[in-house]
Amino acid sequence: MAISADSKQALKVKTVVKCMQCDYTQERDFQVGDFVLKLVGNCPKDNGPLYIAGIYAETLNQKK
Amino acid sequence: MSLIIVLAQASSQGSQNGAALAFSYIFYIFFIALLALSFFPGVQQKTQIMFLSRDVEQKLQMIENYLKDSKSITEKLLKEKGFPDPKAFLDRVMDRFVIDPVSIEPTDIINRMRLLMRSNEDTVREMIMSANPNLDPMTRSQIEISAEVVNALNLIFKVIRHYLIMAKKLNSIMIIYQLQMVAPIYVKYAEAYSKAQKVFLQGIPIGDGLGPLVASKFLMKSSQKFTVSKDTIAGTLEFEGRKLVVVKAEGPMATVGTPGEGVQNVIEREGGKVSRIITVDAALKLEGEETGTIAEGMGVAMGDPGPEKIAIERVAVKYGIPIDAVIVKMSMEEAITEMRKEVYQAADKVIDYVKRIILERTKPGSTVVLVGVGNTAGIAQ
């Protein structure tokens, strides 16, 4: 069982928003109430429905 | 012998003043006394026990702090959600236990185990709902998880404390040695549980949600979704001429569902005409392995104590269906806290793996069951 020494790393939680119709993708900070597949408005490019495609945490010094 | 010489030399130096001489005598007497004491049987052992138990006490204190923190968060949550007496409720669930079924007679042990586990889950759920019948499923699942975390931390704290007190009582250096070796690991577990509770309360997907995340990416293309067992949902879609039935726990509540029973029901519904079962789950990595690495194998990828896993194995054996497993590796802490970027990115690669398995190992017209195993907190379908 792995006990990695990563517990002291500060994490930042991000929400990935994607359009169902085009390749529009946006990343923003996580907000309480976000969940994967939640519909969050319309796409600025083609007005298609925007949904939350993923929520993940990265360490503050992690490269995007 | 050299000490005696030093003492003799010191006493012969008439130039030293009286105070310094007295101090050096006291020092040497103290040193020799200590040396002599160490030769008495048991003194060395008692000294070691004293130092080792001090170390364990520090670790125990850390675990207790995590427990107190977790209790206060849960009490606050219960208060906010209108529980009449949060402390009394917490005291009741904190020491809850499930007694293992009799294993000396293993016949039907899985059914007995399932009954006990489900009854316990249902009882806690009923206790929560009777305290406040108007709770939404999301809040209810958060309270359930918080109660589980407090229960687990309480158990860790009490067991470590028990062995510490016992070691002191029995003056047993072997117990204290073992305790000192395992205590840091349990501090890490306690820390991970404590962090996990905060993550669950915010509704953030955890690393163990990898399976449900993969399933949800398939299910978003499905127009037919239905409940297959308790807290478990399935959906059908068409993929390259195959019928794909995807099973996952019902999100975005924090639950693992009952995927074993779900898969069993799906396969019975299909009359056993399923050519492949593919299970996707998070798996604990070994130290040195990279988080987010993917591995493929055979069998049910599921960290279940037994009942759910065996349900899939039994139905697979009944109809002769091969079971594939795709796992994504992560540490224990990464599995129960925020889903890391590497794990999130691995989900898309797992989808490619699954698609390749379907294309390579099944023929058009066949039915495939895909199961996304894990806690679906923050992941809908």
Interface residues (C-beta under 8 A of the other chain):
Chain A: M1 A2 I3 S4 D6 S7 L11 V13 K14 V16 F30 V32 G33 D34 F35 V36 L37 K38 Y51 G54 I55 Y56 A57 E58 Q62
Chain B: I185 K188 E191 A192 K195 Q202 G203 I204 P205 L213 S216 M220 G251 P252 L284 K285 L286 E287 E289 T291 S331 M332 E333 E334 T337 E338 M339 R340 K341 V343 Y344 Q345 A347 G378 I379 A380 Q381
